[in-house]
Amino acid sequence: MLNLKICPRCKGGVVLDRDHWGWYEQCIQCGYLHDLPNIAEVELSLAQEAKRKVSGLRKRGKG
């Protein structure tokens, strides 16, 4: 997938690709490389954060 004009360094075109280590974006003009987070890891951290918020509300007696 090619995204035009989103490179933070040169505003060039960025391609989305993946390798053995996961997904990344790379600029086709300047070579800027940005590793993307794993979706499963992001979802897990969001679930853990929501769980902490709920348990915090219960301790205060608001839930």
C-alpha positions, -999 to +999 in steps of 0.1 A: +000+000+000+014+034-009+005+065+012+014+097-005+030+127+013+029+113+048+067+108+055+075+129+086+110+136+073+105+146+036+067+144+031+073+117+005+054+085-003+054+057+023+048+020+017+034-004+042+052-037+044+061-065+068+090-088+075+100-115+101+098-089+129+065-073+120+049-044+101+067-012+092+064+019+070+092+030+048+095+061+027+104+054-009+122+088-013+144+092+018+143+057+033+128+067+066+117+036+085+091+034+112+082+001+130+045-003+136+032-019+168+017-054+168-021-052+169-023-080+195+001-062+218-018-030+214-052-047+222-037-064+252-023-032+267-056-014+261-075-043+278-051-041+308-055-004+311-093-007+310-092-034+337-071-011+359-095+017+355-125-005+364-107-019+395-097+016+405-133+028+404-145-002+424-119+006+451-133+041+454-169+029+456-180+045+424-189+014+405 
